Amino acid sequence: MSDRSKETKKKFADMVNRNKVDDSQHVKTDDLNEELNALKERAAQLEDHLRRAVADNENIKRIMQKQISDAGDYAVTKFARDMIDSCDNLKRAMENLQDSDPIHEGIKVAHQKIVNDLKNHGIEEINPIGEPFDSNLHQAVVEKEDNEKEAGTIVEVLQTGYTIKSRLLRPAMVIISKKSSNAEEATE
């Protein structure tokens, strides 16, 4: 073999070896790119999970704060119901006593004190006379014929209703107006 053919064979072998190295490097690069893409995808998933967990945590925190606030606001509900029953009893006592009776004045002062204390704790009376009936706030007990008022208007309150911080504590028991049957026939 001549030196030249040996040299050609050597160049050929070097070239084949270089291609093998290039191919293996190319394969390694492809593998690394695939791993990198998989890791990027996993990182994106984990970031999404983290964002959701933080948002859930904030929502739970907000809900718990609302529940704590509501618990504080409405913790006195049972006590308030007992107190409004006492107010009703004081009202009935005042109605049965004459204005000139000294006991009447004492009961009136006690009643007003209880009402003011209830107001200080967010408990308000519902006084719906002249308003349209609202089943969310009122309990209709009787209908009374009254052609001067719109049907369904509250004409009398039998028992005062109360709200606590805008939530119904006790509905007002009311009498509502209705048109008389003669008035209905006249309009037809």
C-alpha positions as CSV (number, residue, x, y, z in Angstrom):
1,M,0.0,0.0,0.0
2,S,1.2,3.3,-0.8
3,D,1.5,6.1,1.5
4,R,-1.1,7.9,-0.3
5,S,-3.7,5.2,0.0
6,K,-2.8,4.9,3.7
7,E,-3.3,8.6,4.1
8,T,-6.6,8.4,2.3
9,K,-7.7,5.6,4.5
10,K,-6.7,7.5,7.6
11,K,-8.6,10.6,6.4
12,F,-11.6,8.4,5.7
13,A,-11.4,6.8,9.2
14,D,-11.0,10.2,10.8
15,M,-14.0,11.5,8.9
16,V,-16.1,8.5,9.9
17,N,-15.0,8.9,13.6
18,R,-15.8,12.6,13.5
19,N,-19.3,11.9,12.1
20,K,-19.9,9.3,14.9
21,V,-18.8,11.9,17.5
22,D,-21.0,14.5,15.8
23,D,-23.9,12.1,15.7
24,S,-23.5,11.2,19.3
25,Q,-23.2,14.8,20.3
26,H,-26.3,15.6,18.2
27,V,-28.2,12.7,20.0
28,K,-27.0,14.0,23.4
29,T,-28.1,17.6,22.4
30,D,-31.5,16.3,21.4
31,D,-31.8,14.4,24.7
32,L,-30.8,17.4,26.6
33,N,-33.2,19.6,24.8
34,E,-36.0,17.2,25.4
35,E,-35.1,17.0,29.1
36,L,-34.9,20.8,29.2
37,N,-38.4,21.1,27.6
38,A,-39.8,18.6,30.0
39,L,-38.3,20.5,33.0
40,K,-39.7,23.8,31.7
41,E,-43.2,22.2,31.3
42,R,-43.0,20.8,34.8
43,A,-41.8,24.2,36.2
44,A,-44.8,25.9,34.5
45,Q,-47.1,23.3,36.0
46,L,-45.6,23.8,39.5
47,E,-45.9,27.6,39.1
48,D,-49.6,27.2,38.1
49,H,-50.2,24.9,41.2
50,L,-48.4,27.5,43.4
51,R,-50.6,30.3,42.0
52,R,-53.7,28.3,42.6
53,A,-52.6,27.4,46.1
54,V,-51.9,31.0,47.0
55,A,-55.3,32.1,45.5
56,D,-57.1,29.3,47.5
57,N,-55.3,30.4,50.6
58,E,-56.4,34.0,50.1
59,N,-60.0,33.0,49.5
60,I,-60.0,30.8,52.6
61,K,-58.5,33.7,54.6
62,R,-61.2,36.1,53.3
63,I,-64.0,33.6,54.0
64,M,-62.7,33.0,57.6
65,Q,-62.5,36.7,58.3
66,K,-66.1,37.1,57.1
67,Q,-67.2,34.2,59.3
68,I,-65.4,35.6,62.3
69,S,-66.9,39.1,61.6
70,D,-70.4,37.5,61.2
71,A,-70.0,35.5,64.4
72,G,-69.2,38.6,66.3
73,D,-72.1,40.5,64.8
74,Y,-74.7,37.8,65.2
75,A,-73.5,36.2,68.5
76,V,-76.1,38.2,70.4
77,T,-79.0,37.0,68.3
78,K,-80.5,34.7,70.9
79,F,-80.0,37.3,73.6
80,A,-81.5,40.0,71.3
81,R,-84.6,37.8,70.8
82,D,-85.1,37.6,74.5
83,M,-84.7,41.3,74.9
84,I,-87.2,42.2,72.2
85,D,-89.7,39.9,74.0
86,S,-89.0,42.0,77.1
87,C,-89.6,45.2,75.0
88,D,-93.0,43.7,73.9
89,N,-94.0,43.0,77.5
90,L,-93.0,46.6,78.5
91,K,-95.1,48.0,75.6
92,R,-98.1,45.9,76.7
93,A,-97.7,47.1,80.3
94,M,-97.6,50.8,79.1
95,E,-100.7,50.3,77.1
96,N,-102.6,49.0,80.1
97,L,-101.5,51.8,82.4
98,Q,-102.7,55.4,82.4
99,D,-100.3,58.1,81.4
100,S,-100.8,59.8,84.8
101,D,-99.7,56.7,86.6
102,P,-96.1,57.1,88.0
103,I,-95.4,53.4,87.1
104,H,-96.2,54.2,83.5
105,E,-93.3,56.7,83.3
106,G,-90.9,54.3,84.9
107,I,-91.8,51.5,82.4
108,K,-91.6,54.0,79.6
109,V,-88.0,55.0,80.6
110,A,-87.0,51.3,81.0
111,H,-88.5,50.5,77.6
112,Q,-86.7,53.4,75.9
113,K,-83.4,52.3,77.6
114,I,-83.7,48.8,76.2
115,V,-84.6,50.1,72.7
116,N,-81.5,52.4,72.8
117,D,-79.2,49.6,73.9
118,L,-80.5,47.4,71.1
119,K,-79.8,50.1,68.6
120,N,-76.3,50.5,69.9
121,H,-75.8,46.8,69.1
122,G,-77.2,47.1,65.5
123,I,-80.7,45.9,66.4
124,E,-83.3,48.1,64.7
125,E,-87.1,48.1,64.9
126,I,-89.1,47.6,61.7
127,N,-92.0,50.1,61.5
128,P,-93.7,49.3,58.1
129,I,-97.0,51.2,58.4
130,G,-98.0,52.5,55.0
131,E,-95.3,50.5,53.2
132,P,-96.1,47.7,50.7
133,F,-96.0,44.2,52.2
134,D,-92.7,42.4,51.9
135,S,-92.6,38.7,52.8
136,N,-88.9,39.0,53.6
137,L,-89.6,41.4,56.4
138,H,-93.3,41.1,57.3
139,Q,-95.7,38.4,58.3
140,A,-99.3,39.1,57.3
141,V,-101.8,37.9,59.9
142,V,-105.0,39.5,58.6
143,E,-106.3,41.3,55.6
144,K,-108.5,44.3,56.2
145,E,-110.8,46.0,53.7
146,D,-109.5,49.5,52.8
147,N,-110.5,51.0,49.5
148,E,-108.4,54.1,50.1
149,K,-105.0,52.3,50.2
150,E,-103.4,50.1,47.5
151,A,-104.0,46.4,48.1
152,G,-101.1,44.8,50.0
153,T,-100.3,48.0,52.0
154,I,-99.6,47.6,55.7
155,V,-102.2,49.3,57.7
156,E,-101.4,48.1,61.2
157,V,-98.5,46.5,63.1
158,L,-99.6,43.9,65.6
159,Q,-96.0,43.0,66.7
160,T,-92.9,45.0,65.9
161,G,-90.3,43.4,63.8
162,Y,-86.5,43.7,64.2
163,T,-83.4,43.4,62.2
164,I,-79.8,42.8,63.4
165,K,-77.1,44.3,61.2
166,S,-79.5,44.3,58.2
167,R,-80.5,40.6,58.8
168,L,-84.0,39.8,59.9
169,L,-84.3,38.9,63.6
170,R,-88.0,38.8,63.8
171,P,-90.6,39.6,61.1
172,A,-93.2,42.3,61.9
173,M,-96.7,40.8,62.3
174,V,-98.9,43.1,60.2
175,I,-102.4,43.6,58.9
176,I,-102.5,44.4,55.2
177,S,-105.1,46.2,53.2
178,K,-107.3,44.6,50.5
179,K,-110.0,46.1,48.3
180,S,-113.5,45.3,49.3
181,S,-115.5,43.0,47.0
182,N,-117.8,46.0,46.2
183,A,-114.9,48.1,45.1
184,E,-113.6,45.2,42.9
185,E,-117.0,44.9,41.2
186,A,-117.2,48.7,40.6
187,T,-113.8,48.7,38.8
188,E,-114.8,45.9,36.5
